[in-house]
Amino acid sequence: MPELHFGASTDGFECLPLYYYDENGKRSDNISDWSLNQYYSQYGKKGVTKESIFHYVYAILYNPKYRIEYEQNLKREFPWIPFIKISSNGVIGANN
């Protein structure tokens, strides 16, 4: 069980694990099938799994550019996770 105030200076923080467990100990995905289908529609099915989505979101949230650009929003609302588009010349940018 995570301690939600560990490492927080004044406020708690959100903890969103890959899995959650019900009262009987049954493990369930914390990423919904709806979310999985959203990623399929953006990137196709090859290589897209709930675990890869988890790592993608983690990478976005800890990207210094993202944290600077959305600094004020991150202080007051749940993070927005953009779909990343990689152009044919290798340039990465927001897709939505």
N, C-alpha and C positions, 0 to 999 in steps of 0.2 A: 504494500500500500504506500503510495508516494506521500511525502509530506509537502503540502501545497505552499507552505510558508518558508521552506528551506531556500535560502538564496535570495529571497525577496526582501528588499529594503523597507518598503512600506505596505505593499499590497501582496495578496496572493497571486498566483499565476495559474494558467490553465495547463493541465496535464492531459494529453491526448495520446494514450498508448495505441499500439497497433491492434491489440486485442483487449477485450474486457471479459470478465468472468461473472456469471450470475451467482445467485446464492447457493446453487448446487454444485458450483465449480465448473460448469460447462463453459468452454471458451467460445467466444464469438468474435467475428471481425468487427473492428471499430470503423472500418471504411465500408460504406453501404454499396449495394449493387448498383444503385442509381449513380453514385459517384464513379464507380468502375465503368459504367456505360458512357458517362460524359468523357472520360479519358479515352475510351475506345473510339468515340466519334471524332476526337481531335487527332489521335495518333495511330489509330488502327489497333488491332488486337495483338500484334507481334510484340512480345516483350512487356506488355502492360499487364501488371498484376496488382493486387491490393498492396502487396509489400513494396512494389516499385513505386506506387503512388505515395505511400508513406515516406519513402526516401526522397522522392521528388519534393514533397511538401516541406520536409525537414531542410533540404538544400535551399529552397526558396526563402524560408523563414530566417535562415542564418546567413544569407547572402548580404554582405555589407551594403551594396547598392540598394537593395530592396529595403533594408532597415532604415537607411537614410531617407529614401524617397517617401516612405510611408510612416515615418517616425510619429507624427502627430496622430494619425489614424490608429496606429498600434497601441497608443496610450488609452484610447477610449472605446475601441470596438474590436470585434473578432476579426482576425486577419483575412484579407482577400487574397486568394491564391490565383495568380494569372496562369493561363496556358501559355507556354513559351513556344514561339515559332522560330525555327531555324531556317533561314533563307538559303537559296541555292549557293550563295557565296559565303555561307557560314556565319552570317550576322545573326545574333540572337536578339529577339525582341518580344514584347508582349503580343499575344495573339488576340486578346480581348480586352 
